[in-house]
Each structure stands twice: as structure tokens, then as C-alpha cells.
Amino acid sequence: MIKSIPVSRPQLGEEELAAVREVFESHWLGMGAKTKEFEDAISNFLGEKPSSQVIATNTGTTALHLALEALGIRQGDEVILPSLTFAATVQVVTALGATPVFCDAEEDTLNMDVADTARCVTARTKAIIPVHYRGQPCAMEKILDLAKKHHFRVVEDAAHAFGSIYAGKKIGSFGDVTCFSFDPIKNITCGEGGAVTTRDPALAERLRCKRILGIDKDTWSRYRNERSWFYDVTEQGFRYHLSNINAAIGLVQLKKFDAMNNRKIAIAKKYDQAFGKISGLRLLTTHYEGLALFTYIIRVLNNQRDALMGFLKERGVESGIHYIPAHHFSYFKPFANRSLPATEKLYAEILTLPLFPEMGEEEVGRVIKALEEWGRKQMT
């Protein structure tokens, strides 16, 4: 039986195991020195001076929730975001009692349509969440101009875009707040993890406090002081911090980032060359320079997407749909009060194909061969 090629798979090895073993031997498994080292490493990676302040969290979802909560988003506020995103982006808005307002997507990039976003703005708009789909940055200059004009905050969902560059700067080094995910299949992984970045020192301090139950000093810091038992709780907080174990994995992954991303880009370019010639498929617009590519997505025309999924599965090639638009889910339907024609069209067409750093040439060839075979069948 042919072994199936998964859509994604993390690249992990002995280096990550050694890093975790070091933490085990230290007996300090929770948030500590490795967490701080990881935060500093990300800040250095982002590169812009003055450096962004980094607050590591236990997931990308909690990073988004922490950011919105720290910015004061609450019941009655509206937050604009694309419907074409993972459910987590919407859940963090509804968790605060705020109202998600869904904007449409660009057909060629899958990113939020800024013109439609502008039509969503009301007196209740307090924030916007651009999602950098596939790692391809949104039109941030236009988005930041819109936010400045209407006085609302920008919280970038960069779960896909760790390492991507926009206008000469890495995503996470400009704007109000940026949130990353380091889950098992992201551009780097901590096993599970995330981070919030901001260049606002006061906001960063509030995020750090809220990340650990509103306590004014984390455990690691307390045990380095004489009165180690004493702390204060100064505001509402959450248990959202990143552990030393997860940070240790992330530190190793960070060193591998360039090699992993370069391999994914090389595979994607081979896909482009092959799939651009296949009738019934449409490639997305992708600017590879400065891109940290998360997934490879094509559009399948003429209502053939689901048929192609089945065809590929029979040949040992897994595929997926990223994502079901949020306004299709039962819990979010009460907020679906706008027409989103591009999103609906894209939902019927988008298909995610296998892409991960350890894909061998044989696996890449199998994916291409399967798509080419499907293309020939469409011609007969």
C-alpha cells in the first residue's frame, strides 16, 4: 500500500530532543530562562530597531485573545476581520463579548479586501484583524492608513506569516500588535505556542502581567528575589504563558527557519511551474521575495474541487480546505449579515496541497504527477 503524503508535517530531530532534555534536567519546566531567551531571540529575528517587545504565550489563539483584551476590546465593540480564516480568529472576538464584522477576501491572494473592509467601519469599530493568509502579507500600508483615519487598533493575525517581510520589514516589527502561532505545523513550532509583539512598552508590560493571571512578578522572577513568596495581583489575567519546554523547542526551530522556508519555497515554485499549465486550475498571486510560505493553495474551477480531492486521495496524496468561512459555522451565523461573494466563490474552489520542509523529490513528483493525470482526464 502506498504511504499517503500528508498536507503538512513538522520537521523535528535530535536537536529538539536534546533541548527538551536540557530543560528536564534543570527541573524548571514552566516559564523561565528558556522562555525569556526565546522571546529575546524572536525580537532579534524581527530585527527592526527599536526592537519589538515579545510576549510568548502557550498558543497563537491565546496570543490573539490576550492582545484584544489588553487593548480593552469589550462587549458592544466591533472588530473587523475576514470570514475566510480559522475559527480561532473569530472566537477570541466573541469570547470578549465583542461583535465580529466579516469582510470579504481578495480572489487572487485570499487576504482581506481592504476596500470592503472600509465599508465595514462604523462608530463602534474598535479594532481590525488582518490575517496574513498563507504567509502572504496583507496590504498593511492601506490597512494602517484606514485605522489611523478612523482611530481603531490593528491586531495582525500572523499565525501563517512568521518570517514574512512587508515593505522591507518583517511582519511583527511594525503596527500596533502582531500575534504569531507556533503550533505543530506552523513556520516554526514550539509543539504548542504563540507570541504577541508590540513596540508599545506600556502595552507590553500589561500583556506580560495579564499573561500570568494578573500577577505582577512571574514565578521565575520571584524565586530570584529575597521575598520570593510575595506577589500582588493587579488586574484580570489568564494562564497563557509559554513553558521552558516549549521555548526550548522553539529556539532550535528558529535556527532552522531559513533552511525550512527555502525548501518550502523551492517546492512551491515547482508546483507553480507544473500546475500553471493544467486546465481547470488557477494559481494564486504569490510574491516569493521575502515570503515565509505556510501553505500551498490552488483554486479548482468548474465545481471540480471535491472531485479532485477524492482523485488525489486514491493516489495517496492528502489535501485539505483552509478554511471553511467562519460565517458558515452555526455559532457565528448570527453575525453573518453582509454579502461576501468572493469568499463564497473561494470556498468552493480552494484546495491545500502537501507542503512541508522534509518533502522528498519523489513525494513532490507524486503530487505533480497526480495533478497532471487529473488535468489530462479533464481534457477527454
HELIX and SHEET records of a PDB file:
HELIX    1   1 GLU A   14  SER A   26  1                                  13    
HELIX    2   2 ALA A   33  LEU A   46  1                                  14    
HELIX    3   3 GLY A   60  ALA A   70  1                                  11    
HELIX    4   4 ALA A   87  ALA A   95  1                                   9    
HELIX    5   5 VAL A  114  CYS A  120  1                                   7    
HELIX    6   6 TYR A  133  GLY A  135  5                                   3    
HELIX    7   7 MET A  140  HIS A  150  1                                  11    
HELIX    8   8 PRO A  201  ARG A  211  1                                  11    
HELIX    9   9 THR A  219  ARG A  222  1                                   4    
HELIX   10  10 ASN A  244  PHE A  275  1                                  32    
HELIX   11  11 ARG A  305  GLU A  314  1                                  10    
HELIX   12  12 ALA A  326  HIS A  328  5                                   3    
HELIX   13  13 SER A  330  PHE A  335  5                                   6    
HELIX   14  14 PRO A  341  GLU A  349  1                                   9    
HELIX   15  15 GLU A  361  MET A  379  1                                  19    
SHEET    1   A 7 GLN A  53  THR A  57  0                                        
SHEET    2   A 7 GLY A 194  THR A 198 -1                                        
SHEET    3   A 7 VAL A 177  SER A 181 -1                                        
SHEET    4   A 7 ARG A 153  ASP A 157  1                                        
SHEET    5   A 7 THR A 125  ILE A 128  1                                        
SHEET    6   A 7 GLU A  78  PRO A  82  1                                        
SHEET    7   A 7 THR A  99  CYS A 103  1                                        
SHEET    1   B 2 ILE A 165  TYR A 166  0                                        
SHEET    2   B 2 LYS A 169  LYS A 170 -1                                        
SHEET    1   C 3 LEU A 281  LEU A 283  0                                        
SHEET    2   C 3 TYR A 296  VAL A 300 -1                                        
SHEET    3   C 3 ILE A 350  LEU A 353 -1                                        
END                                                                             
